[in-house]
Amino acid sequence: MKKIFHPESVAVIGASVKPEKIGGIIINNLLAAGYQGKIYPVNPKYDQIKELKCYHSLKEIKKNIDLVIIATPAATVLGILDETVGLKNPPKNFIIISAGFAESGAEGQALEKQISDLAQKNKLNIIGPNCLGVINTQNGLNASFANKNFLSGNVGLISQSGAFAVALMDLGKKENLGFSYIATIGNKTVVDEADLLEYFAQDKKTQAVGIYLENIKRGEQFLNILKRTSQQKPIFIVKGGSSPKSQNAILSHTGAMAGDEEVAESLIGEAGGFYLPTTFDLINNLKIFSHFRAPLNNKIAVLTNAGGPGILAADYISQSSDLTLYEFSEQQKNNLKNKIPEASSCSNPIDLRGDADHFRYELALKELAKIKNIGALLVVATAQAQTDIPLIYESLRAAQKYCSFPVIPVVMSAIEQTTKEKMPNFVEPSCAVRALGNYYLWTSRKKTKLVKIVKNKINTARQKQSNHYLEEIKKHGRPILLANETANLGKLYTFNILDSIRTSSANPANLSYPIVLKIDSDKILHKNKEGGLIMGIKNPGELSSAIDQLHTKFPKTDLIIQKTVKPGLELIIGLKNDNNFGSIIMLGLGGIATEILNIKIFFSLQNNLQYIKTKIDTSPLSKILAKQRIKSETVAKEISKAITLASENPSLKEADFNPIIFYPDSPPIAIDFKVVLK
Amino acid sequence: MKKIFHPESVAVIGASVKPEKIGGIIINNLLAAGYQGKIYPVNPKYDQIKELKCYHSLKEIKKNIDLVIIATPAATVLGILDETVGLKNPPKNFIIISAGFAESGAEGQALEKQISDLAQKNKLNIIGPNCLGVINTQNGLNASFANKNFLSGNVGLISQSGAFAVALMDLGKKENLGFSYIATIGNKTVVDEADLLEYFAQDKKTQAVGIYLENIKRGEQFLNILKRTSQQKPIFIVKGGSSPKSQNAILSHTGAMAGDEEVAESLIGEAGGFYLPTTFDLINNLKIFSHFRAPLNNKIAVLTNAGGPGILAADYISQSSDLTLYEFSEQQKNNLKNKIPEASSCSNPIDLRGDADHFRYELALKELAKIKNIGALLVVATAQAQTDIPLIYESLRAAQKYCSFPVIPVVMSAIEQTTKEKMPNFVEPSCAVRALGNYYLWTSRKKTKLVKIVKNKINTARQKQSNHYLEEIKKHGRPILLANETANLGKLYTFNILDSIRTSSANPANLSYPIVLKIDSDKILHKNKEGGLIMGIKNPGELSSAIDQLHTKFPKTDLIIQKTVKPGLELIIGLKNDNNFGSIIMLGLGGIATEILNIKIFFSLQNNLQYIKTKIDTSPLSKILAKQRIKSETVAKEISKAITLASENPSLKEADFNPIIFYPDSPPIAIDFKVVLK
């Protein structure tokens, strides 16, 4: 990866003398940003481009080439790559700008497959195709066809969409947000977000990483890298493609298939990343993390010349689940009152009144600087008649140095900073408070010891047994398992499955009523929905008519009987296959509650009991468990079993315990276990 | 009110030659904005201020004065008002800029009371005190000490905080958002938000109204005016002071007492206003409503040169509860494909690809203009190498004219418009989609017939009876009613209250077990919390020991017995007194569900059955009711009874049916009814 961002030489295939052509823009960008390495334009049509000698082919260069940028039509790309492989010192690193691959239909897909095969065979690093290129502001490498309009700084940006990167670079200029590395990955046929995240995370200059994704290519690896790196660097992810319709757009945009957003949000959060809903949030978070020091604790003070906006800031802090308002002691209030005019209010928010100039702000800032246990200070300023906004900005810049806590500007004004060096600003308090809350969260997480996550151990003997059992079933062409089969599978993994007996072998007189009657079919998965389940059967007479009813509705289908279990908390534990992350386990509320309360928690297969328990304890489910006096550990143990089941049986497509009933004083029992094979 | 915004003459008491003084700024503002009326500076110290003759007193002017602005210290204000009352043609309209009244403590509070008494006696209109003044951009009246930095336009702004108004005016300049009227109301001792809303709503120039409030002074009037006006003009409210701590700041800021935010949000929404969480949302909503035509329907198309941001836009539209993505027909897609290059994707979002220039945008815009059933078009543009942002803006401005639907720009760039006339822009898709959703909602509401809201009829005979009954109880100095008393009150309003009998008059052998035993105390309100309730008593033996237990815990307290009712849906219906709105009715989930699901719906006393039912039907409670097969009308009827109870009995401080149990097939029954008198 290093040679992609720090090449000593770059060849541009498809270089052009025409400044509006992509090959022309790339040459201009490489020349404009101060890149010190060698640049070799390649195009049979020219002998010279700008001040550079232009080569007619790669072969002609006869020098070591660290990075090859390809900006020729899709149809030519495979040939070019093939040619490089045959060179004496074949280059290993490529950026394929060209579009017209997987995103454009079956033909392009086939072409892309050939490229990725070739790359694998020859160990080529390829960024793209269908991307904008990469930028390293540290060495002036602008190997992209992006506009030159952006600031250098300490934010690493990875974007599946070139346009998204362009928007962030451009808006970053307005927001005083600068970048260390920018990588657009397009169809990411070889290099993907996981590779780049790993590379950016170890870079000293990079303080925060922003990522825009539409799908996640290697979910497990990405999560592992995220887990490893998210304590060192804050990582923010915006994900497009949450709606079925925009998933169509993704297919034609970067040729990807989007996964379930809830799952992505949950698993990215589990791995320590920040999953953000909007570009606005991304910019605000990057601004605070890249420029301001970390909050010292979660107690936030507000200083303002603006009554209403100051009150709003206090509201947002109070409402935040991560932050709280700093409480000034009487002594501290008196000290403040001695320094700033009597009319000012010295609680929190400290209201300096509308006629405060920058001198009054400075008096307050210097007094506040003496208080060592403020976590962060939000300074809300509006441009009232007596306010000189540029001078207030200068006071705030100075305060960053003499205050031990960060001083966050919320200047609600169109008036800009006039100095050369500029600070990020927040246009209103709520976005600053949200970002600051994340900063505090990340800082406190950083201090805690990371729970080491180990994959559940595979019991190879059991795995062999269960894989064989499922294979046998599949041989009969039945993807849906019957009740006795799911019971066998569940019991193998120590689940407590409620017994069921076929009506054909049951003696109605000997059953302990009330009972439940349901169909047992390898064709109908959702018995309840299809009307294949009758509950509360009280006696043999009712049973007989229930049997008739189901036999009429589902001819030639076996029926099974289960006893009615005592009421408890109905949960659902399900295994599903996610487009981004593969096999995952879902825990949700069952029964009537699901209709109202959509609580779902997702777990990756890389998990352990302690971590599963923590995740349950910090979810809304914890309240329900507490109320029903059910230990979260009891639930966590069942999740852990499900993870083992999933890990040992990759042939499972879906497996749902629905419901599995939990009790305060007895072991959980699974009433229904559905299994579908791949 | 008209003379405040359209005065023919203005006197400024406390006018100053010093430009930094408030009295100096006001004179400068009046002179600078083109106001054509007479200006009379008043200050005994000067004979002339700028080009104006300065009067030594109001009396000296001897002309009719439409508006008097007072900018002298608080202590002088009452004397000045007193003096005006004695004039031959006493002025009736005042703006009191001066601070130092209710917001500054008991002394100021007393002073303000004297002013409001004087105003009431002499029918004076007073804006303030402790405000920034008012602005009318239509006649150049800047009767404020605000910075002159703002645009004129069609937004009416009412702000309890002067600084909030300043922030919005200032940011409005950056956002191309202009104002018709601006009024800051400060302590609003006479004129309040209700008066101003009524005035702004009838103004032809004003297209949308933005309001910042910390408390609502006359809740009932405000809601009535909001109901009357919210179909004519969209009204947006941001409310500060939701946290207990910021409520302290409000007390010292505008001397107000904030109410419950949940209640405010619910009742403002009920009255057709938009309750917005942030200043950012307020600005975005005002931008879209003030500049763009209304969406024709809820089907939104997206046109973009930016893959990722276009996908995000489609996501937000799909996730919106009010909007949906427009679906192009095959014919429409083909027409588009004929006009724009083959590489472009012609589903929705229509992706013109990164190399789209403004000509390509125009081709697409003109083709889209032919499609008459698009509701609105979101145009997402990023500044890629080939994009000329100012030209794209020009294409979008032109498209507003030839498209029947609104064309909303989401230009994600720091590059500004270069023409003199500028359009509001949205910096990223999510904020545009949220605002557009509100625009659609408002437009469709505008078309529906407003449900006429009539206060429940007062039954004066019953009212007399119940008021008398409660007075008698209060005479004994008992604010908390006993069980038989609440039962009597409840039955008077046709509530079905579960019978209870004293243990002293019950024969344990004759009870139908299981039963519930509870204390009946006029001192302990929350029986359950205090341990004064034992459920599930199965026989006389258990009853006897339960009685012993409660007698030990609550000596000298009467005990009552209730039968156990069959399980159903436990709801809470409560009357509470809100700081902003007075008596209101709350409907919430009872029992275990409250711990998890905090569903609360609030109703003002101005309501009728149809409206109550609609509000329940559109709340999350509707799902629970449906699941349990309980008609929302059944619940609405009980709410209506509670409204009648509250309307007829203003002496009630709190009254809670908790729980009241609802069934699919039998009438609801209130298990416990607590009443507290004022």
Boltz contact constraints between the chains, C-beta under 6 A:
constraints:
  - contact:
      token1: [A, 25]
      token2: [B, 385]
      max_distance: 6.0
  - contact:
      token1: [A, 145]
      token2: [B, 385]
      max_distance: 6.0
  - contact:
      token1: [A, 147]
      token2: [B, 383]
      max_distance: 6.0
  - contact:
      token1: [A, 147]
      token2: [B, 385]
      max_distance: 6.0
  - contact:
      token1: [A, 161]
      token2: [B, 307]
      max_distance: 6.0
  - contact:
      token1: [A, 161]
      token2: [B, 308]
      max_distance: 6.0
  - contact:
      token1: [A, 163]
      token2: [B, 306]
      max_distance: 6.0
  - contact:
      token1: [A, 163]
      token2: [B, 307]
      max_distance: 6.0
  - contact:
      token1: [A, 163]
      token2: [B, 308]
      max_distance: 6.0
  - contact:
      token1: [A, 163]
      token2: [B, 309]
      max_distance: 6.0
  - contact:
      token1: [A, 163]
      token2: [B, 354]
      max_distance: 6.0
  - contact:
      token1: [A, 163]
      token2: [B, 382]
      max_distance: 6.0
  - contact:
      token1: [A, 164]
      token2: [B, 308]
      max_distance: 6.0
  - contact:
      token1: [A, 164]
      token2: [B, 309]
      max_distance: 6.0
  - contact:
      token1: [A, 166]
      token2: [B, 382]
      max_distance: 6.0
  - contact:
      token1: [A, 166]
      token2: [B, 384]
      max_distance: 6.0
  - contact:
      token1: [A, 167]
      token2: [B, 309]
      max_distance: 6.0
  - contact:
      token1: [A, 167]
      token2: [B, 382]
      max_distance: 6.0
  - contact:
      token1: [A, 167]
      token2: [B, 412]
      max_distance: 6.0
  - contact:
      token1: [A, 170]
      token2: [B, 383]
      max_distance: 6.0
  - contact:
      token1: [A, 170]
      token2: [B, 413]
      max_distance: 6.0
  - contact:
      token1: [A, 170]
      token2: [B, 414]
      max_distance: 6.0
  - contact:
      token1: [A, 173]
      token2: [B, 414]
      max_distance: 6.0
  - contact:
      token1: [A, 174]
      token2: [B, 414]
      max_distance: 6.0
  - contact:
      token1: [A, 212]
      token2: [B, 308]
      max_distance: 6.0
  - contact:
      token1: [A, 240]
      token2: [B, 308]
      max_distance: 6.0
  - contact:
      token1: [A, 240]
      token2: [B, 311]
      max_distance: 6.0
  - contact:
      token1: [A, 240]
      token2: [B, 312]
      max_distance: 6.0
  - contact:
      token1: [A, 241]
      token2: [B, 311]
      max_distance: 6.0
  - contact:
      token1: [A, 242]
      token2: [B, 315]
      max_distance: 6.0
  - contact:
      token1: [A, 243]
      token2: [B, 315]
      max_distance: 6.0
  - contact:
      token1: [A, 243]
      token2: [B, 318]
      max_distance: 6.0
  - contact:
      token1: [A, 245]
      token2: [B, 314]
      max_distance: 6.0
  - contact:
      token1: [A, 245]
      token2: [B, 318]
      max_distance: 6.0
  - contact:
      token1: [A, 245]
      token2: [B, 325]
      max_distance: 6.0
  - contact:
      token1: [A, 246]
      token2: [B, 311]
      max_distance: 6.0
  - contact:
      token1: [A, 246]
      token2: [B, 314]
      max_distance: 6.0
  - contact:
      token1: [A, 246]
      token2: [B, 315]
      max_distance: 6.0
  - contact:
      token1: [A, 248]
      token2: [B, 347]
      max_distance: 6.0
  - contact:
      token1: [A, 249]
      token2: [B, 311]
      max_distance: 6.0
  - contact:
      token1: [A, 249]
      token2: [B, 314]
      max_distance: 6.0
  - contact:
      token1: [A, 249]
      token2: [B, 349]
      max_distance: 6.0
  - contact:
      token1: [A, 250]
      token2: [B, 311]
      max_distance: 6.0
  - contact:
      token1: [A, 252]
      token2: [B, 345]
      max_distance: 6.0
  - contact:
      token1: [A, 253]
      token2: [B, 307]
      max_distance: 6.0
  - contact:
      token1: [A, 278]
      token2: [B, 430]
      max_distance: 6.0
  - contact:
      token1: [A, 279]
      token2: [B, 428]
      max_distance: 6.0
  - contact:
      token1: [A, 280]
      token2: [B, 428]
      max_distance: 6.0
  - contact:
      token1: [A, 306]
      token2: [B, 163]
      max_distance: 6.0
  - contact:
      token1: [A, 307]
      token2: [B, 161]
      max_distance: 6.0
  - contact:
      token1: [A, 307]
      token2: [B, 163]
      max_distance: 6.0
  - contact:
      token1: [A, 307]
      token2: [B, 253]
      max_distance: 6.0
  - contact:
      token1: [A, 308]
      token2: [B, 161]
      max_distance: 6.0
  - contact:
      token1: [A, 308]
      token2: [B, 163]
      max_distance: 6.0
  - contact:
      token1: [A, 308]
      token2: [B, 164]
      max_distance: 6.0
  - contact:
      token1: [A, 308]
      token2: [B, 212]
      max_distance: 6.0
  - contact:
      token1: [A, 308]
      token2: [B, 240]
      max_distance: 6.0
  - contact:
      token1: [A, 309]
      token2: [B, 163]
      max_distance: 6.0
  - contact:
      token1: [A, 309]
      token2: [B, 164]
      max_distance: 6.0
  - contact:
      token1: [A, 309]
      token2: [B, 167]
      max_distance: 6.0
  - contact:
      token1: [A, 311]
      token2: [B, 240]
      max_distance: 6.0
  - contact:
      token1: [A, 311]
      token2: [B, 241]
      max_distance: 6.0
  - contact:
      token1: [A, 311]
      token2: [B, 246]
      max_distance: 6.0
  - contact:
      token1: [A, 311]
      token2: [B, 249]
      max_distance: 6.0
  - contact:
      token1: [A, 311]
      token2: [B, 250]
      max_distance: 6.0
  - contact:
      token1: [A, 312]
      token2: [B, 240]
      max_distance: 6.0
  - contact:
      token1: [A, 314]
      token2: [B, 245]
      max_distance: 6.0
  - contact:
      token1: [A, 314]
      token2: [B, 246]
      max_distance: 6.0
  - contact:
      token1: [A, 314]
      token2: [B, 249]
      max_distance: 6.0
  - contact:
      token1: [A, 315]
      token2: [B, 242]
      max_distance: 6.0
  - contact:
      token1: [A, 315]
      token2: [B, 243]
      max_distance: 6.0
  - contact:
      token1: [A, 315]
      token2: [B, 246]
      max_distance: 6.0
  - contact:
      token1: [A, 318]
      token2: [B, 243]
      max_distance: 6.0
  - contact:
      token1: [A, 318]
      token2: [B, 245]
      max_distance: 6.0
  - contact:
      token1: [A, 325]
      token2: [B, 245]
      max_distance: 6.0
  - contact:
      token1: [A, 345]
      token2: [B, 252]
      max_distance: 6.0
  - contact:
      token1: [A, 347]
      token2: [B, 248]
      max_distance: 6.0
  - contact:
      token1: [A, 349]
      token2: [B, 249]
      max_distance: 6.0
  - contact:
      token1: [A, 354]
      token2: [B, 163]
      max_distance: 6.0
  - contact:
      token1: [A, 382]
      token2: [B, 163]
      max_distance: 6.0
  - contact:
      token1: [A, 382]
      token2: [B, 166]
      max_distance: 6.0
  - contact:
      token1: [A, 382]
      token2: [B, 167]
      max_distance: 6.0
  - contact:
      token1: [A, 383]
      token2: [B, 147]
      max_distance: 6.0
  - contact:
      token1: [A, 383]
      token2: [B, 170]
      max_distance: 6.0
  - contact:
      token1: [A, 384]
      token2: [B, 166]
      max_distance: 6.0
  - contact:
      token1: [A, 385]
      token2: [B, 25]
      max_distance: 6.0
  - contact:
      token1: [A, 385]
      token2: [B, 145]
      max_distance: 6.0
  - contact:
      token1: [A, 385]
      token2: [B, 147]
      max_distance: 6.0
  - contact:
      token1: [A, 412]
      token2: [B, 167]
      max_distance: 6.0
  - contact:
      token1: [A, 413]
      token2: [B, 170]
      max_distance: 6.0
  - contact:
      token1: [A, 414]
      token2: [B, 170]
      max_distance: 6.0
  - contact:
      token1: [A, 414]
      token2: [B, 173]
      max_distance: 6.0
  - contact:
      token1: [A, 414]
      token2: [B, 174]
      max_distance: 6.0
  - contact:
      token1: [A, 428]
      token2: [B, 279]
      max_distance: 6.0
  - contact:
      token1: [A, 428]
      token2: [B, 280]
      max_distance: 6.0
  - contact:
      token1: [A, 430]
      token2: [B, 278]
      max_distance: 6.0
  - contact:
      token1: [A, 592]
      token2: [B, 627]
      max_distance: 6.0
  - contact:
      token1: [A, 595]
      token2: [B, 623]
      max_distance: 6.0
  - contact:
      token1: [A, 595]
      token2: [B, 627]
      max_distance: 6.0
  - contact:
      token1: [A, 596]
      token2: [B, 623]
      max_distance: 6.0
  - contact:
      token1: [A, 596]
      token2: [B, 624]
      max_distance: 6.0
  - contact:
      token1: [A, 597]
      token2: [B, 597]
      max_distance: 6.0
  - contact:
      token1: [A, 623]
      token2: [B, 595]
      max_distance: 6.0
  - contact:
      token1: [A, 623]
      token2: [B, 596]
      max_distance: 6.0
  - contact:
      token1: [A, 624]
      token2: [B, 596]
      max_distance: 6.0
  - contact:
      token1: [A, 627]
      token2: [B, 592]
      max_distance: 6.0
  - contact:
      token1: [A, 627]
      token2: [B, 595]
      max_distance: 6.0
